[in-house]
Amino acid sequence: MKHIFLSLVLGICMMLSGCVQQQMQRQANTSNTVVLDIGHYYHPQRGGQGARTPDAKYGVIEETEFWYRYAGYVKNVIEKAGYTCIICNRGSMPTDAKLAAAAKKCGVVHINSPIPTAIYRSKHHPNRVAVGMLSADFALDQRPGAVVFLHHNSNSAKWLVSNKGAFYCNERGVKLANTMAQVMNRDVLDHGMPNNGVPCGVVVRNDGRKGGGDWLNTCNESYVPAVITEVAFLSNPEHAQYLSKHANAVQFAESIGRGVVEFMRNR
């Protein structure tokens, strides 16, 4: 009798778990909300954090500052297509007046992490721990259909040509990443931004890396497609020269938006 009771309880738990999973899948598949996270954060004394150009020879670009200026262009493309787009950042409002104005214009939600570089445990999936987890948790609070972490690559402290950029994604985000890569290849790579014929790659990151894997995997466990953009190398002189021009930066940002829109329309 005891074994029958335990089997019954286990069966009920599995049914409830299955129902929750199905509900989460439906929510992600039907949501019209996209969340963009500005890569890294802005420090009051040190400025933008993350990837940056080695010096001013081919243009001065800091990853975080770049996305404060241009995340709004990604958002505009997504919202013009009829979707809701929310931009967040785990740092405080930039002290730079122009960046602060750009943040206000596109409605950046500042999560104001106590320590932006600290490792946090996800409130949604407590087995996941990572730097930047608060941004992923904020994104999941919005019940999104897709999450995009806006980053730039920088593979060297010196100028070095490297063209193997990629969209890093969770398992749920493979279609999102492939779609974004196709659009980037079609509209930007070797169509303005020199890339020596090297197409944009797609890399599934499910190894639980505290520096990024678990941002993606906490989204994965909520059935939400998630991608980190690491397409352009700020230490590549050709990429830096291209992105240092306003019109080109807009083209690059808008191609990310178009990739998201094409995915959302064809889920």
C-alpha positions in Angstrom: 0.0 0.0 0.0 2.9 2.3 0.9 4.5 1.7 -2.5 1.3 2.4 -4.3 0.9 5.7 -2.4 4.5 6.7 -3.2 4.0 5.9 -6.8 0.8 7.9 -6.9 2.5 10.9 -5.4 5.4 10.6 -7.8 3.1 10.4 -10.7 1.1 13.5 -9.6 4.4 15.4 -9.2 5.5 14.4 -12.7 2.2 15.4 -14.1 2.4 18.8 -12.4 5.9 19.3 -13.5 4.9 18.4 -17.1 2.0 20.9 -17.0 4.4 23.7 -15.7 6.8 22.9 -18.5 4.1 23.0 -21.1 2.9 26.3 -19.8 6.4 27.7 -19.9 6.9 26.5 -23.4 3.6 28.0 -24.6 4.5 31.3 -22.9 7.8 31.6 -24.6 6.5 30.5 -28.0 3.6 33.0 -28.0 5.2 36.0 -26.2 5.6 39.2 -28.2 8.2 40.6 -25.9 11.9 40.8 -26.6 14.5 41.8 -24.0 17.8 43.4 -24.9 20.6 43.6 -22.3 23.4 46.1 -22.8 26.7 44.2 -22.5 28.5 44.7 -19.2 28.0 48.0 -17.5 29.1 51.6 -17.1 31.5 52.5 -14.3 31.3 56.1 -13.0 35.1 56.5 -12.9 36.3 54.0 -15.5 33.6 54.5 -18.1 32.3 51.6 -20.2 33.3 48.1 -19.2 33.9 45.1 -21.5 35.5 44.9 -24.9 37.2 48.0 -26.3 39.5 49.1 -29.0 43.2 48.9 -28.0 43.9 52.6 -28.7 42.6 55.4 -30.9 44.5 54.5 -34.1 41.4 53.0 -35.9 38.6 54.5 -33.8 37.7 54.6 -30.1 34.9 52.2 -29.2 33.9 50.9 -25.8 31.4 48.0 -25.9 29.0 49.3 -23.2 29.1 52.9 -24.5 28.5 51.7 -28.0 25.3 49.9 -27.0 24.0 52.8 -24.9 24.2 54.8 -28.2 22.8 52.1 -30.5 20.6 49.7 -28.6 17.7 52.1 -29.3 18.2 51.3 -33.1 17.8 47.6 -32.4 14.7 48.4 -30.3 13.2 50.6 -33.0 13.3 47.8 -35.6 11.7 45.3 -33.3 8.9 47.7 -32.2 8.2 48.8 -35.8 7.5 45.2 -36.5 4.8 45.2 -33.8 6.7 43.6 -30.9 7.4 44.9 -27.4 11.1 45.6 -26.7 12.6 46.3 -23.3 16.3 47.3 -22.8 18.0 46.6 -19.5 21.5 47.0 -18.0 22.9 45.7 -14.7 24.7 48.9 -14.0 23.6 52.4 -12.9 22.7 55.2 -15.2 25.9 56.5 -17.0 27.4 59.7 -15.6 28.2 60.8 -19.1 25.5 63.2 -20.1 25.1 62.1 -23.7 25.0 58.4 -22.7 22.5 59.2 -20.0 20.3 61.0 -22.6 20.5 58.0 -24.9 19.5 55.7 -22.1 16.5 57.8 -21.2 15.5 58.1 -24.9 15.2 54.4 -25.4 14.0 53.6 -21.9 16.9 51.6 -20.5 15.9 49.9 -17.2 18.9 50.0 -14.9 18.9 47.0 -12.6 21.5 48.7 -10.3 23.3 45.6 -9.2 25.0 46.2 -5.8 28.2 44.8 -7.4 27.9 44.5 -11.2 30.9 42.0 -11.4 29.6 39.8 -8.6 28.3 36.2 -9.1 24.5 35.9 -8.4 22.2 32.9 -8.2 19.2 32.9 -10.4 15.9 33.4 -8.5 14.1 31.5 -11.3 16.5 28.5 -11.5 18.6 28.4 -8.3 21.0 25.8 -9.7 22.3 28.5 -12.1 25.0 30.9 -10.9 26.8 33.5 -12.9 28.1 37.1 -13.3 25.4 39.1 -14.9 22.6 36.8 -13.7 20.5 39.7 -12.5 20.0 40.8 -16.1 18.9 37.3 -17.1 16.5 37.2 -14.1 15.1 40.6 -15.1 14.6 39.3 -18.6 12.7 36.3 -17.4 10.5 38.5 -15.3 9.2 40.0 -18.5 8.1 36.6 -19.8 9.9 37.1 -23.1 9.9 35.3 -26.4 13.6 36.0 -26.9 16.5 37.6 -25.0 19.5 39.1 -26.7 22.7 40.1 -24.7 24.4 42.9 -26.7 28.2 42.4 -26.7 31.2 42.9 -28.8 34.3 40.7 -29.1 37.8 41.8 -28.4 40.4 39.1 -28.6 43.5 41.1 -28.0 44.9 44.1 -26.2 46.7 44.9 -29.5 45.3 45.4 -33.0 44.8 42.0 -34.5 42.7 41.0 -37.5 40.2 38.3 -36.4 37.0 37.5 -38.3 35.4 34.5 -36.6 32.6 36.3 -34.9 29.6 34.4 -33.7 26.2 34.4 -32.0 26.5 32.4 -28.8 23.2 30.8 -27.8 21.4 28.3 -25.5 19.9 25.2 -26.9 16.5 26.9 -27.2 18.2 29.7 -29.1 19.7 27.9 -32.0 17.0 29.0 -34.5 17.2 32.6 -33.1 21.0 32.6 -33.5 20.9 31.0 -37.0 18.4 33.6 -38.2 20.4 36.5 -36.7 23.6 35.1 -38.3 21.9 34.8 -41.7 20.7 38.4 -41.6 24.1 39.6 -40.4 25.8 37.8 -43.2 23.3 39.1 -45.8 23.3 42.7 -44.6 26.6 43.6 -43.0 29.5 41.1 -43.2 31.4 41.8 -46.4 28.5 44.1 -47.4 30.1 47.1 -45.7 32.1 45.6 -42.8 35.1 43.8 -44.2 35.2 40.2 -43.0 37.4 38.5 -45.6 34.6 36.2 -46.6 34.2 34.6 -43.2 30.5 34.2 -42.3 29.1 34.7 -38.8 29.1 31.5 -36.7 26.7 30.1 -34.3 28.0 28.5 -31.0 25.8 26.6 -28.5 27.0 27.4 -25.0 25.6 24.9 -22.5 28.7 24.3 -20.5 27.6 26.3 -17.4 30.3 28.9 -17.6 29.9 31.5 -14.9 30.9 34.2 -17.4 28.1 33.6 -19.8 26.9 30.0 -20.1 24.5 30.2 -17.2 23.0 33.5 -18.3 21.9 31.5 -21.4 21.0 28.3 -19.5 18.8 30.0 -17.0 16.8 31.2 -20.0 17.0 27.7 -21.5 15.3 26.3 -18.4 12.4 28.7 -18.9 12.2 27.6 -22.6 13.3 31.1 -23.7 15.7 31.5 -26.7 18.7 33.5 -25.7 21.7 34.8 -27.7 24.9 36.7 -26.9 26.1 38.9 -29.9 29.9 38.5 -30.4 30.1 39.3 -34.1 32.4 42.3 -34.4 36.0 42.4 -32.9 36.8 45.8 -31.5 40.5 44.8 -31.8 40.1 44.2 -35.5 41.1 47.5 -37.2 38.7 46.9 -40.1 35.8 46.3 -37.8 36.7 49.3 -35.6 37.0 51.6 -38.6 33.6 50.4 -39.8 31.8 50.7 -36.5 33.3 54.1 -35.6 31.2 55.7 -38.3 27.6 56.5 -37.1 25.8 55.3 -40.3 27.7 51.9 -40.2 27.0 51.5 -36.4 23.3 52.0 -37.1 23.4 49.5 -39.9 25.0 47.0 -37.6 22.5 47.5 -34.8 19.5 47.4 -37.1 20.7 44.1 -38.6 20.5 42.6 -35.1 17.0 43.9 -34.8 16.0 42.5 -38.2 17.4 39.1 -37.2 15.3 39.1 -34.1 12.2 40.2 -36.1 12.6 37.4 -38.7 12.9 34.9 -35.9 9.9 36.1 -34.1 7.8 36.0 -37.3 8.9 32.5 -38.1 8.8 30.7 -34.8 
